[in-house]
Structures are given as C-alpha cells and as structure tokens.
Amino acid sequence: MVTGSSFPIRINKIASALIFIFICQCSHLSGQVITYNYFYRIYFKDKGGNKINDFSLSDLFSSKAIERRQKSGLNAPDFRDIPVYSGYIEQVSSLGFKLHCKSRWMNTALFKTVIAADINDLLSLPYVSNVRIVKKPSGKSDHFDKLSFTTSQSGLPPYDRPIAMLNGLSVHSSGFDGKGILIAVLDGGFKNADQVSSLAGLRNRNGISGTFDFVNNSPFVYDYHNHGTAVLSVLAGSIPEIIGGSAPGADFWLLRTEDTATEFPVEEDFWVAGAEFADSLGADIISSSLGYFTFDDPSMNYKYSDMNGNTTFVTRAADIAASKGILPVNSAGNERDNAWIHIIAPSDGDTVLAVGAVDGNNSISVFSSAGPSYDRRIKPDVVAQGVSVPVQANTPVVERAGGTSFSCPVISGMCACIMQAVPEATSSDIIAALQSSSDRFLSPDSLYGYGIPDIVRAIKILQERFVIKPEDGSIVYPNPFTDRLKITFREIPSRLMVEIFNSNGKLISITNYPEYVSRSVDLEGLKNLAAGIYFIRLTSPVNIHTHKVIKIRE
C-alpha cells in the first residue's frame, strides 16, 4: 500500500512489483541527493539475449492488460513487448552512467551523469545504434512553470456545459460514468489532489489505484504542480451544481512525467516510461494534457515538419500504445495565438485522439492549436469545451480555467463512458465513432477537426456494430446466471425502470434511468442473491417486458 499525504491507495501485486523496479532505479543514494545534469537516450540495435519465445503475456503484464490486448487481437508478445536486454544496461552502467528508466517499446535506455561524458564511448559499443543528449545545462528557461494556468471564479457558462455540449449528461443519466475503466493521467504533478473536496468521493472509494513519479523515480506525486490536480478534477470531480467530472466512476493511475521547471526532450522519455507502465497495469486510456515542440536548448527544437505522426520520440511511442489497445487522448496544444501556431507532439500521432478547445458557445478558442498534421491529416480530431471549465486545483474553491489541457480530460472521460457502454469496441473503433458523430464530420477543417462529438450518437454507432439486436422486445442472458445479467433491447428505450422480484413476488431491487441511451444494460452485484427463480421486469415508455431467470451457485 502506498500512502499519499493523508489517505491510503490500494495497489495490486503486479503494480507493487513494477513500482519496486522503478524505485530501484532511483537517483538517491543513502539520503544524499545527487544532481544529474546530463541525460542520454541510448538506442540499442537489438534485445540481446531476450527472445520473444522466452516470454508469455503473463510474464509481462497484469491480467487486465492481457484482457485488453486480446480484445485487440494481440494474443502473444511481440518484439516491442520484451524487455531491454539487462546485459546492455549493466555494461553501460559500468562505464559510469546511471540508469534512470528504460523503454521496451523503443528499445532505448535513459542514462544520466553529473558531468558531461564522451558519447563516443557509447557509440563505440557494438550493440548501440545511436545516442542522443536529451538534457544538458542551458540558459534560463523560457518554460518555467510551463503548465501554469489562470483561474477565475466567474460562473458562466453553466458548470455542466462541458458535458452537456457533448450530449454527455444523457450518457451519465443512463448509468455510464466510466465504471470499470482504468485511466492513466500523465501530467506534471498532482499537488492537493489528496485534499481537494471535489475528489473526496474518488478518494473514499479508492478510485486512485496508484501513483508514480517518473521524473524522480518515486511513488509520491502530491506535490510539484497542481496542473494534474485540475485535470483530474475535470475527469472525476464531484460537487453538486458546482463541478461534475466526465468519468466520475472510472479508476485512475496518477503518473508524473513532466518536469515543470525546465523543458527538454528527456521529458519524452519520462512520458514513454509512464505510458509503458500504464500498459503493464492494464490502463484502457492515457489522458495526457502535455505536449512537446520547442525546448530550453533551441538546438533540440522540433520543426512543424516533424509533426507528421512518425518522427518525434513521444509520438511514435503513443502510436505504439494505441497498437496495444490503449486509447491515447492528448491535448492539441495552446499555440495558435503564439509563434508556433500548430498542433504539438504527440497529438500528431496517426492513432492519437487529439483534442482542441472551444468556448461555451461552441466557437473555437483563440489559443487552440491549429492543424493539420504536417502530412495533411485532419488534426485536431475533435474539440470540446476548453474555456471557462470548472476545475479544482486548490482548496477550498472551484474555479474556472482554460486550455486544451482541460478539453482533453472532458473527452478522455467521455471515452471511458463509451468503453463502459460498448466494451467490445477497440480504441480505433472509438476514435472513428467520435469522428463520425461530430458536427463537422462532412466538412472537417484545421481548427475544429471533425468538430464537437455527440457521445450518444457515438455509442449508437458502436452498438449497431457490436450489439446483436434481439428478434423481439428484449432478451436477458446468461440464463441461468451466477453474479450478473445483461439485457439487450431491440429498440433503445428513452427511459427505463428495471425491477427484480423473487419467486414470491417480493421486490428485491429497483433501478430507474430517467434517460436511457443504450441498447443494453448490465445488472451487476447479483452474486449474493440466494439460488432460485427471479423475475426481471423492464418498463419503458412504450413496453413492459418480464423475464424469468434462474440464479445458481457458482
């Protein structure tokens, strides 16, 4: 169990083992803090003695990660799944380099030194293909507190406008709140997330599955910056009539991958380490309100031509994450009113859902980064409210903030609701459904992309593909059942009441949905019912159906 500032967080055994590995790479020795000034990304030619046939999925991933991969048709590890060869790590370390983190996807390792080293010593190694210095002492940072955001206490538009704009209130009213979906939030810190009132419900239900800081290689993230806290409040915050998260029922891993004091390509390595960690744990979604384009050392800058989906280190990794069944959702950037103008990495990724920002009147914000990608693909993919979004980053008040940093978690959370409603859909299915349900699908452009998505319509599109319609009325299955039932309707009910009676006619439970947008409904938590005969009564505005079901012991 890892403890934040004031409350416990439960972590499963695989997560604990993974955290232990990262802590073992920590930069602290016997209480003495060493300042490493130079970071080197080393690219290896191969995986050395590690062979694909030596590993199974269960050797590498949690059961949830395996389930997600198998849904995407990945039933065995590939080259990118197997670890970086430890022999190479040991040999580089013996030359005086300190390991910080590794990437199995990119077959790289990040090393660091206190003083500058001769990279020719590394390039001369037969198994090294390239070395890049990704951080070194530079002039005063132009990016100091780069994740800073201004807040206001004005109350317009309505607090629930970010969700209502996407037709998401109907989705929430139908019981889809992200339950069962794991979201990895990559950010620059989660200061006060262990204290702010809007996240009390999340904390009380142990919805924060765990935390890790890849900048310092430490489990503690409740410091450094409150940007991640604001993002998390958009995802999971809950105070009636004040703030309502887009996925209040989801579970979260809070991962610090951004060093907010400086801006160097090394943060791409931290991001990739966080994404791979999320993959191992079985995360369904990566929500990243981060991006990369220019750096404190101008010689390291990217160019717009690099925003082609295939060049930057972080974008290539984000696309690999998508290939593993994860849905990467990323801010498009806040650069349209700055010199850069364009989208930023990794939002240029082919399989990354890039999110721009509109105001409460559906008009594009002045800052939302412009597309297309350099290779002329439509970017951003979609837009959501990113102006005057309710956030809570400090105690005790909820304020309003702006940026694609906040339109991104609005969409990330809605994607979790879609996954809950249509668990058969893959990440690529969801992106396609969001695009085709958006208001500019037939005439996309470089500011709005495909436009503002309608989440109800996206769910309908996906269920038409994945949910088989019964020939008449509704069906309930499996029958007999042990712990849960699934109901599928021929026609989507606009409202729904589900009642369960025992064989004596006694009402056991009742669930009312004032709105209902799905062709199916899951009845969970039935494990403790006594074995026997039950009746399910389904009442909609146009029909009443009753089904006889049998509960058996496991």
C-alpha positions as CSV (number, residue, x, y, z in Angstrom):
1,M,0.0,0.0,0.0
2,V,1.3,3.4,-1.0
3,T,0.3,6.4,1.1
4,G,-0.1,9.9,-0.2
5,S,-0.3,12.9,2.1
6,S,-3.3,11.7,4.0
7,F,-5.1,8.6,2.6
8,P,-4.2,5.1,1.6
9,I,-4.1,3.9,-2.0
10,R,-4.5,0.2,-2.8
11,I,-2.1,-1.3,-5.3
12,N,-2.2,-4.9,-6.7
13,K,0.8,-7.2,-6.5
14,I,1.9,-6.6,-10.1
15,A,1.7,-2.9,-9.6
16,S,3.8,-3.2,-6.4
17,A,6.4,-5.2,-8.2
18,L,6.6,-2.7,-11.1
19,I,6.9,0.2,-8.6
20,F,9.7,-1.6,-6.8
21,I,11.6,-1.9,-10.0
22,F,11.3,1.8,-10.7
23,I,12.3,2.7,-7.2
24,C,15.4,0.6,-7.5
25,Q,16.4,2.9,-10.4
26,C,16.1,5.9,-8.1
27,S,18.6,8.8,-8.2
28,H,19.1,9.0,-4.4
29,L,22.0,7.3,-2.6
30,S,21.9,6.9,1.2
31,G,20.0,10.1,1.7
32,Q,22.4,12.1,-0.4
33,V,20.8,13.8,-3.4
34,I,22.9,13.8,-6.5
35,T,22.2,16.4,-9.2
36,Y,22.4,14.8,-12.6
37,N,22.9,17.5,-15.3
38,Y,23.3,15.4,-18.4
39,F,20.8,12.8,-19.7
40,Y,21.5,10.4,-22.7
41,R,19.0,8.4,-24.6
42,I,20.7,5.3,-25.9
43,Y,19.2,3.3,-28.8
44,F,20.1,-0.4,-28.9
45,K,20.3,-2.4,-32.1
46,D,18.5,-5.5,-30.7
47,K,17.2,-7.1,-27.5
48,G,20.4,-9.1,-26.9
49,G,19.7,-12.4,-25.1
50,N,16.0,-11.6,-24.7
51,K,14.0,-13.6,-27.3
52,I,10.2,-13.4,-28.0
53,N,9.8,-17.1,-27.4
54,D,11.2,-16.8,-23.9
55,F,8.2,-14.7,-22.7
56,S,4.4,-15.1,-22.4
57,L,1.9,-12.3,-21.9
58,S,1.5,-13.5,-18.3
59,D,5.3,-13.0,-17.7
60,L,5.0,-9.3,-18.7
61,F,1.6,-7.9,-17.9
62,S,-1.3,-7.9,-15.5
63,S,-4.5,-9.9,-16.3
64,K,-6.3,-6.6,-17.1
65,A,-3.5,-5.7,-19.6
66,I,-3.8,-9.1,-21.2
67,E,-7.5,-8.9,-21.5
68,R,-7.3,-5.5,-23.2
69,R,-4.6,-6.8,-25.6
70,Q,-6.6,-9.9,-26.5
71,K,-9.6,-7.7,-27.3
72,S,-7.4,-6.1,-29.9
73,G,-6.3,-9.4,-31.3
74,L,-2.9,-9.5,-29.5
75,N,-2.5,-13.0,-28.1
76,A,1.2,-13.2,-27.8
77,P,4.1,-10.8,-27.1
78,D,5.9,-9.0,-30.0
79,F,9.4,-7.6,-30.2
80,R,8.3,-4.3,-28.6
81,D,6.9,-6.1,-25.6
82,I,10.0,-7.9,-24.4
83,P,12.4,-6.0,-22.0
84,V,15.6,-4.2,-22.9
85,Y,18.5,-6.6,-22.5
86,S,19.9,-6.3,-19.0
87,G,23.4,-7.2,-20.2
88,Y,23.5,-4.0,-22.2
89,I,22.3,-1.9,-19.2
90,E,24.9,-3.4,-17.0
91,Q,27.7,-2.7,-19.5
92,V,26.7,0.9,-20.0
93,S,26.4,1.3,-16.2
94,S,29.9,0.0,-15.8
95,L,31.1,3.0,-17.8
96,G,29.9,5.4,-15.1
97,F,26.4,6.1,-16.4
98,K,23.4,6.0,-14.0
99,L,20.3,4.4,-15.3
100,H,17.1,6.4,-15.0
101,C,14.5,4.4,-17.0
102,K,14.1,2.1,-20.0
103,S,11.7,1.7,-22.9
104,R,11.0,-1.8,-24.2
105,W,8.8,-0.3,-27.0
106,M,11.6,2.0,-28.3
107,N,14.4,-0.3,-27.2
108,T,16.2,2.5,-25.5
109,A,17.5,3.4,-22.1
110,L,17.9,6.8,-20.4
111,F,21.1,7.3,-18.6
112,K,22.5,10.3,-16.7
113,T,25.7,11.8,-15.4
114,V,26.8,14.6,-13.2
115,I,29.3,16.0,-15.6
116,A,29.5,15.7,-19.4
117,A,30.6,12.3,-20.8
118,D,32.1,11.5,-24.1
119,I,29.3,9.9,-26.1
120,N,31.8,8.3,-28.4
121,D,32.4,5.8,-25.6
122,L,28.8,4.8,-26.0
123,L,28.7,4.9,-29.8
124,S,31.7,2.6,-29.9
125,L,29.7,-0.2,-28.2
126,P,28.7,-2.8,-30.8
127,Y,25.1,-3.0,-29.6
128,V,24.4,0.8,-29.6
129,S,22.9,2.2,-32.7
130,N,22.6,5.9,-31.7
131,V,23.0,8.2,-28.7
132,R,21.1,11.5,-28.2
133,I,21.8,14.0,-25.4
134,V,18.3,14.9,-24.3
135,K,19.1,17.2,-21.4
136,K,22.1,19.3,-20.5
137,P,22.7,22.6,-18.7
138,S,21.2,25.5,-20.6
139,G,20.4,29.1,-20.2
140,K,17.5,30.4,-18.2
141,S,14.4,28.5,-19.1
142,D,11.7,30.2,-21.1
143,H,9.4,27.4,-20.0
144,F,9.5,28.0,-16.3
145,D,6.2,26.9,-14.8
146,K,5.1,26.0,-18.3
147,L,1.9,24.2,-17.0
148,S,0.7,27.3,-15.2
149,F,-2.9,28.3,-15.9
150,T,-5.0,31.2,-14.9
151,T,-8.2,30.8,-13.0
152,S,-11.3,32.9,-12.4
153,Q,-14.4,32.5,-10.2
154,S,-16.9,33.6,-12.8
155,G,-19.9,31.3,-13.2
156,L,-20.5,31.3,-17.0
157,P,-21.3,29.1,-18.8
158,P,-23.2,26.6,-16.6
159,Y,-20.9,24.3,-14.7
160,D,-22.2,21.2,-16.6
161,R,-21.8,22.8,-20.1
162,P,-18.6,20.8,-20.9
163,I,-20.6,17.5,-20.6
164,A,-23.9,18.8,-21.9
165,M,-22.2,20.1,-25.1
166,L,-21.3,16.5,-25.9
167,N,-24.7,15.1,-25.1
168,G,-22.9,13.5,-22.2
169,L,-25.5,14.2,-19.5
170,S,-27.8,11.7,-21.1
171,V,-24.9,9.2,-21.0
172,H,-24.4,9.8,-17.3
173,S,-28.1,9.5,-16.6
174,S,-28.0,6.1,-18.3
175,G,-25.6,4.8,-15.7
176,F,-22.4,5.2,-17.8
177,D,-19.9,7.0,-15.7
178,G,-16.7,5.2,-16.6
179,K,-17.0,2.4,-14.1
180,G,-14.6,-0.5,-14.7
181,I,-12.3,1.7,-16.9
182,L,-8.7,2.5,-15.9
183,I,-7.4,5.8,-17.0
184,A,-3.7,6.7,-16.7
185,V,-3.3,10.5,-16.2
186,L,0.2,11.7,-17.3
187,D,1.0,15.2,-16.0
188,G,3.4,17.4,-14.2
189,G,2.2,16.8,-10.6
190,F,-1.0,16.4,-8.5
191,K,-0.5,18.9,-5.7
192,N,-3.5,19.0,-3.4
193,A,-5.2,16.0,-5.2
194,D,-5.1,14.3,-1.8
195,Q,-7.0,17.1,-0.2
196,V,-9.4,19.0,-2.6
197,S,-13.0,18.5,-1.8
198,S,-14.2,17.6,-5.3
199,L,-12.1,14.5,-5.3
200,A,-13.2,13.3,-1.9
201,G,-15.6,10.8,-3.4
202,L,-12.9,9.4,-5.7
203,R,-10.5,9.0,-2.7
204,N,-13.2,7.5,-0.5
205,R,-14.0,4.7,-3.0
206,N,-10.3,4.1,-3.5
207,G,-10.6,5.2,-7.2
208,I,-7.0,6.2,-7.3
209,S,-5.3,2.9,-8.0
210,G,-1.8,4.2,-7.5
211,T,0.8,6.9,-8.2
212,F,4.3,7.2,-9.5
213,D,6.7,10.0,-10.4
214,F,8.9,9.1,-13.3
215,V,10.9,12.4,-13.0
216,N,12.2,11.5,-9.6
217,N,11.5,7.7,-9.6
218,S,9.3,7.9,-6.5
219,P,5.8,6.9,-5.7
220,F,4.9,10.4,-4.4
221,V,3.1,12.7,-6.8
222,Y,1.1,15.0,-4.5
223,D,3.5,18.0,-4.9
224,Y,5.4,19.8,-7.7
225,H,2.4,21.2,-9.6
226,N,-1.4,21.4,-9.4
227,H,-2.0,21.1,-13.1
228,G,-2.6,17.4,-12.9
229,T,-5.0,18.0,-10.0
230,A,-7.0,20.4,-12.2
231,V,-7.1,17.8,-15.0
232,L,-8.2,15.1,-12.5
233,S,-11.0,17.3,-11.2
234,V,-12.3,17.6,-14.8
235,L,-12.3,13.8,-15.1
236,A,-13.6,12.8,-11.6
237,G,-14.5,15.9,-9.6
238,S,-17.9,15.9,-8.0
239,I,-19.7,18.7,-6.1
240,P,-23.4,19.0,-6.9
241,E,-24.2,22.0,-9.0
242,I,-20.6,23.2,-9.0
243,I,-18.4,20.6,-10.7
244,G,-19.1,17.3,-12.4
245,G,-16.4,15.1,-13.9
246,S,-16.7,13.4,-17.3
247,A,-15.9,9.9,-15.8
248,P,-16.6,10.0,-12.1
249,G,-16.9,6.3,-11.9
250,A,-13.5,5.4,-13.5
251,D,-10.3,4.4,-11.7
252,F,-7.1,6.3,-12.1
253,W,-3.3,6.0,-12.0
254,L,-1.7,9.3,-11.4
255,L,1.7,9.4,-13.2
256,R,4.1,12.4,-13.1
257,T,6.1,12.5,-16.3
258,E,6.7,16.3,-16.7
259,D,9.5,18.3,-15.1
260,T,7.8,21.7,-14.9
261,A,11.0,23.6,-14.1
262,T,12.6,23.0,-17.5
263,E,11.7,21.8,-21.0
264,F,13.9,19.2,-22.6
265,P,13.4,16.1,-24.8
266,V,14.1,14.0,-21.7
267,E,10.5,14.5,-20.7
268,E,9.5,12.5,-23.7
269,D,11.4,9.6,-22.2
270,F,9.5,10.1,-18.9
271,W,6.3,10.1,-20.9
272,V,7.1,6.9,-22.6
273,A,8.1,5.3,-19.3
274,G,4.8,6.3,-17.9
275,A,2.9,5.0,-20.9
276,E,4.6,1.6,-20.8
277,F,3.9,1.4,-17.1
278,A,0.3,2.1,-17.8
279,D,0.2,-0.6,-20.4
280,S,1.6,-3.1,-18.0
281,L,-1.1,-2.3,-15.5
282,G,-3.9,-2.6,-18.0
283,A,-4.8,1.0,-18.5
284,D,-7.6,1.5,-21.1
285,I,-7.0,5.2,-21.7
286,I,-4.0,7.5,-21.4
287,S,-5.1,11.1,-20.8
288,S,-2.2,13.5,-21.5
289,S,-2.5,17.2,-21.3
290,L,1.1,17.6,-22.3
291,G,3.0,18.3,-25.5
292,Y,6.4,18.8,-27.0
293,F,7.8,21.1,-29.7
294,T,10.4,23.6,-28.6
295,F,12.9,23.3,-25.7
296,D,15.2,25.3,-23.5
297,D,18.1,24.5,-25.8
298,P,17.0,25.7,-29.3
299,S,19.2,23.1,-30.9
300,M,16.9,20.4,-29.7
301,N,13.7,22.0,-31.1
302,Y,11.3,20.2,-33.3
303,K,10.0,21.7,-36.5
304,Y,6.5,21.7,-37.8
305,S,7.7,19.2,-40.4
306,D,8.3,16.8,-37.5
307,M,4.6,16.9,-36.7
308,N,3.9,14.2,-39.3
309,G,2.9,11.3,-36.9
310,N,6.1,9.4,-37.4
311,T,9.1,11.5,-36.2
312,T,9.1,12.6,-32.6
313,F,10.0,10.1,-29.9
314,V,6.9,10.6,-27.9
315,T,4.5,10.4,-30.9
316,R,6.0,7.1,-32.1
317,A,5.5,5.7,-28.6
318,A,1.9,7.0,-28.3
319,D,1.1,5.2,-31.6
320,I,2.6,2.0,-30.1
321,A,0.4,2.4,-27.1
322,A,-2.6,2.5,-29.4
323,S,-1.4,-0.6,-31.1
324,K,-1.5,-2.3,-27.7
325,G,-5.2,-1.5,-27.4
326,I,-4.8,1.7,-25.3
327,L,-6.7,4.8,-26.3
328,P,-4.2,7.8,-26.1
329,V,-6.1,11.1,-25.7
330,N,-3.9,14.2,-26.0
331,S,-4.3,18.0,-25.9
332,A,-3.8,19.6,-29.3
333,G,-1.9,22.4,-27.7
334,N,-2.4,26.1,-26.9
335,E,-0.2,27.6,-29.6
336,R,-2.5,29.2,-32.2
337,D,-2.0,32.7,-30.7
338,N,1.7,32.1,-30.3
339,A,4.6,31.9,-32.8
340,W,4.3,28.1,-33.2
341,I,0.6,28.0,-34.1
342,H,0.5,24.3,-34.9
343,I,-0.5,21.1,-33.0
344,I,2.2,19.6,-30.8
345,A,3.5,16.1,-30.3
346,P,2.1,13.5,-29.5
347,S,-1.2,14.9,-30.8
348,D,0.1,14.5,-34.3
349,G,0.0,10.7,-34.0
350,D,-2.0,8.7,-36.5
351,T,-3.8,6.8,-33.7
352,V,-3.8,9.5,-31.1
353,L,-7.1,11.3,-30.4
354,A,-6.1,15.0,-30.5
355,V,-8.4,17.4,-28.7
356,G,-8.8,21.1,-29.4
357,A,-10.8,23.6,-27.4
358,V,-14.0,25.6,-28.0
359,D,-15.7,28.0,-25.7
360,G,-19.1,27.5,-24.1
361,N,-20.8,28.8,-27.3
362,N,-19.1,26.1,-29.4
363,S,-16.7,28.6,-31.0
364,I,-13.0,27.7,-31.4
365,S,-10.8,29.3,-28.8
366,V,-8.1,31.8,-29.8
367,F,-5.4,29.6,-28.4
368,S,-6.4,26.1,-29.6
369,S,-3.5,24.8,-31.8
370,A,-4.2,24.5,-35.5
371,G,-3.9,21.5,-37.7
372,P,-3.5,19.8,-40.0
373,S,-0.5,17.5,-39.2
374,Y,2.4,18.2,-41.5
375,D,1.4,15.3,-43.7
376,R,-2.0,16.9,-44.2
377,R,-4.1,14.6,-41.9
378,I,-7.1,16.2,-40.1
379,K,-6.0,17.4,-36.7
380,P,-7.3,18.1,-34.1
381,D,-9.6,15.1,-34.3
382,V,-12.4,16.6,-32.2
383,V,-13.0,19.6,-29.9
384,A,-14.6,20.1,-26.5
385,Q,-15.0,23.0,-24.1
386,G,-11.7,24.3,-23.0
387,V,-12.7,27.8,-22.0
388,S,-14.1,28.6,-18.5
389,V,-14.0,24.9,-17.5
390,P,-14.8,24.2,-13.8
391,V,-11.6,22.9,-12.1
392,Q,-10.4,22.5,-8.6
393,A,-6.7,22.7,-8.1
394,N,-6.5,24.4,-4.7
395,T,-8.6,24.1,-1.6
396,P,-11.3,25.1,-1.0
397,V,-12.7,26.8,-4.1
398,V,-13.7,25.5,-7.5
399,E,-12.7,27.9,-10.2
400,R,-12.8,28.3,-14.0
401,A,-9.7,27.6,-16.2
402,G,-8.9,27.5,-19.9
403,G,-6.7,25.5,-22.2
404,T,-6.7,22.3,-24.3
405,S,-5.4,20.8,-21.0
406,F,-9.0,20.8,-19.8
407,S,-10.8,20.0,-23.0
408,C,-8.6,16.8,-23.2
409,P,-9.9,15.2,-20.0
410,V,-13.5,16.1,-20.9
411,I,-13.1,13.9,-24.0
412,S,-11.0,11.3,-22.1
413,G,-13.7,10.8,-19.6
414,M,-16.4,10.5,-22.2
415,C,-14.3,7.8,-23.9
416,A,-14.3,5.9,-20.7
417,C,-18.2,6.1,-20.7
418,I,-18.2,4.8,-24.3
419,M,-15.9,1.9,-23.3
420,Q,-18.3,1.0,-20.4
421,A,-21.3,1.1,-22.7
422,V,-19.7,-0.8,-25.6
423,P,-16.9,-2.9,-24.1
424,E,-16.3,-4.8,-27.4
425,A,-15.2,-1.6,-29.1
426,T,-11.4,-1.1,-29.6
427,S,-9.6,2.2,-29.3
428,S,-9.6,2.7,-33.1
429,D,-13.3,1.9,-33.2
430,I,-14.0,4.6,-30.6
431,I,-11.9,7.3,-32.5
432,A,-13.8,6.5,-35.7
433,A,-17.2,6.7,-33.9
434,L,-16.3,10.0,-32.3
435,Q,-15.2,11.5,-35.6
436,S,-18.3,10.3,-37.5
437,S,-20.6,11.5,-34.7
438,S,-19.1,15.0,-34.7
439,D,-20.9,18.0,-36.1
440,R,-18.3,18.8,-38.8
441,F,-17.7,15.2,-40.0
442,L,-18.7,16.0,-43.6
443,S,-16.6,19.2,-43.7
444,P,-13.7,18.9,-41.2
445,D,-11.1,21.7,-41.0
446,S,-7.8,22.6,-39.4
447,L,-9.3,24.3,-36.4
448,Y,-12.3,22.2,-35.2
449,G,-11.1,18.9,-36.9
450,Y,-14.3,16.8,-37.2
451,G,-15.9,19.1,-34.6
452,I,-17.9,18.5,-31.4
453,P,-18.8,14.9,-30.9
454,D,-22.2,13.6,-29.8
455,I,-21.4,10.8,-27.3
456,V,-25.0,9.4,-27.5
457,R,-24.6,9.0,-31.3
458,A,-21.1,7.5,-30.9
459,I,-22.5,4.9,-28.6
460,K,-25.3,4.1,-31.0
461,I,-22.9,3.8,-33.9
462,L,-20.8,1.3,-32.0
463,Q,-23.7,-0.7,-30.7
464,E,-25.1,-1.0,-34.2
465,R,-21.9,-2.8,-35.0
466,F,-21.2,-4.8,-31.8
467,V,-24.6,-5.5,-30.1
468,I,-26.8,-8.0,-31.7
469,K,-30.5,-7.0,-31.8
470,P,-33.0,-9.5,-30.4
471,E,-35.7,-10.5,-32.8
472,D,-38.4,-9.2,-30.5
473,G,-38.5,-6.9,-27.5
474,S,-35.6,-7.8,-25.2
475,I,-33.5,-10.7,-24.0
476,V,-31.8,-11.4,-20.7
477,Y,-28.7,-13.6,-20.5
478,P,-27.0,-15.7,-19.4
479,N,-29.8,-17.8,-18.0
480,P,-29.1,-19.5,-15.6
481,F,-26.8,-16.8,-14.1
482,T,-24.4,-16.6,-11.2
483,D,-23.4,-12.9,-10.5
484,R,-24.6,-10.7,-13.3
485,L,-27.1,-10.4,-16.1
486,K,-27.1,-8.5,-19.4
487,I,-30.3,-7.2,-21.0
488,T,-30.4,-6.3,-24.7
489,F,-33.2,-4.4,-26.4
490,R,-34.4,-4.4,-30.0
491,E,-35.2,-0.7,-29.7
492,I,-33.3,1.7,-27.4
493,P,-35.7,2.8,-24.6
494,S,-35.7,6.5,-23.9
495,R,-36.4,5.8,-20.2
496,L,-36.0,2.6,-18.3
497,M,-37.0,1.0,-15.0
498,V,-35.5,-2.3,-14.0
499,E,-37.2,-4.3,-11.2
500,I,-36.1,-7.7,-9.8
501,F,-38.7,-9.8,-7.9
502,N,-38.2,-13.2,-6.2
503,S,-40.5,-16.2,-6.8
504,N,-42.9,-14.9,-4.1
505,G,-43.4,-11.6,-5.8
506,K,-41.3,-9.6,-3.4
507,L,-39.4,-6.7,-4.9
508,I,-35.7,-7.2,-4.5
509,S,-34.3,-4.2,-6.3
510,I,-35.4,-1.3,-8.5
511,T,-33.2,0.9,-10.7
512,N,-34.6,3.9,-12.5
513,Y,-32.9,5.6,-15.5
514,P,-34.6,8.9,-16.3
515,E,-32.9,8.8,-19.6
516,Y,-31.5,5.8,-21.4
517,V,-29.3,5.9,-24.5
518,S,-28.0,2.3,-24.8
519,R,-29.3,-0.9,-26.4
520,S,-28.1,-2.9,-23.4
521,V,-27.9,-2.7,-19.7
522,D,-25.8,-4.7,-17.2
523,L,-27.1,-5.9,-13.9
524,E,-24.2,-6.4,-11.6
525,G,-23.8,-7.3,-7.9
526,L,-26.2,-10.2,-8.0
527,K,-23.7,-12.7,-6.6
528,N,-25.3,-12.6,-3.1
529,L,-28.8,-13.4,-4.2
530,A,-29.9,-16.8,-3.0
531,A,-30.2,-19.5,-5.6
532,G,-33.7,-19.7,-7.1
533,I,-36.1,-18.2,-9.6
534,Y,-36.4,-14.5,-10.1
535,F,-38.4,-12.2,-12.4
536,I,-37.0,-9.2,-14.2
537,R,-39.5,-6.5,-15.2
538,L,-38.4,-3.9,-17.7
539,T,-40.6,-0.8,-18.1
540,S,-40.0,1.7,-20.9
541,P,-42.4,4.4,-22.2
542,V,-43.7,2.0,-24.9
543,N,-43.3,-1.5,-23.4
544,I,-43.3,-3.7,-20.3
545,H,-41.4,-6.9,-20.6
546,T,-40.9,-9.6,-17.9
547,H,-38.3,-12.3,-18.0
548,K,-37.9,-15.4,-15.8
549,V,-34.3,-16.1,-14.8
550,I,-32.6,-18.7,-12.6
551,K,-29.9,-17.9,-10.1
552,I,-27.4,-20.8,-9.5
553,R,-24.5,-21.1,-7.1
554,E,-21.0,-20.7,-8.6
